[in-house]
Amino acid sequence: KMRDIATEDCAWIPVYHSVSLSLAYDWLRNNKAHPIANDFNQYRSVDVEKRARAQREWNQPNFVPVATILGLLALGTIPAIAVVKQRINRRIRVSEGGDA
């Protein structure tokens, strides 16, 4: 109860926080973070073959968005082509007795 009161009435934000979260992969070793120093990245060990295999599995191409955009562009050009053809084939009406 006393800790909760001190936290609520605290006039500053504490710099140190004892909880640390990190993500780890099965191809990454020696990833135990030091509680104070931020230099633990240089001591990590990477299993290159396992990482490359995981990247090939994760990075499968997804062509659905590209196909959708190309399809919408194709559908949008059909009316545009029709308008251009109409404007090219438009005939100028000349009234009787008037000059063109």
Secondary structure, 3 states (H helix, E strand, C coil): CHHHHHHHCCCCCCCCCCCCCCCCCCCEECCCCCCCCCCHHHHCEECHHHHHHHHHHHCCCCCHHHHHHHHHHHHHHHHHHHHHHHHHHCCCCCCCCCCC
